[in-house]
């Protein structure tokens, strides 16, 4: 697995954790709903057809999430995205840079 995919996995995990903490009062462990979404997202990333040339999820031309899961992950991104720069600044900046690059 490429460094690009590993960074994407890390970013998604951090965003889900921020959301869960803010909405489900989960400080240490994810609630079952967020655990399910995290597993689903990791599975989608492992099986990404773009491999190491994967764009960031927001810029991906292929929607590999089922509609219900896509809706949930968008809610998480809308909530967690703006908070990432304050809570996980390095990950947020790396994600922004990855968004500009087509292949890393």
N, C-alpha and C positions, 0 to 999 in steps of 0.2 A: 504494500500500500504506500502511496506517495505521501510526502510531507504535506502537500496541499490537502489531501483527503483527511489526514490526521488533524490538521488545523481546523478543517470544517467540522469534524466530529467534536473536537474540543469546544469550538464556538457554540455549536448547537447544544451541547451538554450544559454549558454555562448559561445560555439563554433560558433553557428549560428550568434550571435550578433557580435562577432569578425570579422567573414567573411563579414557580411553585411556592417559593418563600413568600412572595408578595400576595398570592391569591389563596394559598392553601395552608399558610402558616407552618410550612415544613422547613425547619432550620437545618437539620442534619440529613435526613433521608427524603427522597421524593415520595409523594403520595402515589397510590397505585395508578391513578389516571396519568400522571406525568411519567411514571416509570414505563408504562405501556407506550406512550408517545416517544420516549427516549429510545426504547428498544426498536421501535418501528423506524425511527429516523436513522439509527445506526445501521440497521439492515439495509435501508435504501442506499446509504452511502457506500456500504461494502459492495453492493451490486450495481453501482453507478456505471453506466455504459461508457462514460467519458474517462474513467480511470484517473490517471495523474493529470490529465488535461481538463479536469472538471472545473466549470465556472462556479462561482458562488451560487447558492441555491436560488437567491433572488433574481439572478440573471440567467438561470438555466433555461434552455429552450424546451426541455422535456419535463413534463409534470409527472413525476413518478409516484407521487403520493395519491392515495385515494382521496376523493373530494372532502370527506369528513375530516381526515387527518390533515389535509392541506389547510382547511379552515382553522383547525386547532393550532397548527404550527405558525400560521400567519398571526393569530392572536398573540402568541408568545413573542414573535418577532416584533410586533408593534409595541408590545409592552416593554420587552427587554432590550431591544435595539438601542433606544436612547440612553438607557442606564448603563450599557456596556462600557462606554467611554469613561465613566466615573468608577465603576466597580472592577472592570477588567480592561484597563486602558491599552495594554500591549496587545491583547487578543483582538480588541476592537480595531486598532490601527492595522494590525496584520490582515484582518478581514477586509478592511477598506482597500488595502493595497492589492489583495487577492482579487478583489472586484474589478480592479483596473486591468489586471493581467489575464489574458486568455489561457495561457499555459504556463505553469510554474515548474 
